[in-house]
Amino acid sequence: MGEEREESFIDGSCDVILDTAKAVYDEEIDRFKQTEAKTNITLAFVGVLFGAYLTYLSAFKLPIKEISYLVYTVLFKAAVFTCYITSIFYFLKAINTGKYEQVNLDEVASESYAKQDAEITKLRIAFSYRDIVSRNRDVLERKLKSYRIGLYIMTCGFIAFAIHFLIEEVIRHVG
């Protein structure tokens, strides 16, 4: 029966399958690391933007004492503040979403694997890689979704701040 199994595999095909599975697994780990790194960098960047914005708020003086202007400026400032806080929340969510699974060495480095036919062992390990990549892909997609939402909200906050700042400067110089 063992001889029939060996004959059913084309010579070298199990090596190709295992190598491909390992390569895809390594690529997914790299994607995960890149996602974590860019999320951390972007979180630091939004922290700097938020700090600069708080400095701007603390130095702000009303150029006009009209109610309509006061409502406008409070709404803009609250919107920018909310955008930055919300984007920080999403970046932290991206960092904290799920744990990345790795190949279980206790399973692979075992006597049961060592006693099997080499081709069967290679396929079982390849299937382990495949299963882990599938499970990790869901975690990675959730991380990327939170990252994209956070980036979009941060960008909206920055654009709102830039527009508000320009309008404030025009009001200051015209009024």
Order of alpha helices (4+ residues) and beta strands (2+ residues): alpha-alpha-alpha-alpha-alpha-alpha
